[in-house]
């Protein structure tokens, strides 16, 4: 009878160890999975921030391209070219006086 009680207690002890091991492994797996999920979420948020910043830059540069294209079209005509040179580079004809008002 003592031998059977000893066997039963050893079985219960093994089941307890196996159960604790299973709980420990499960906990580690949940923690590792949680770490990777949080890490991936932070990467996703960083990428979305970068994408929005790049889209703003894209819109800015597209507006500059449109403005410059319009200026290039206007500079094909001599009267616009002369006005641009006078305003931008403060050019003047000989004998002419230029007064800059800002």
Secondary structure as UniProt FT lines:
FT   HELIX           2..74
FT   TURN            75..76
FT   HELIX           78..89
FT   TURN            94..95
//
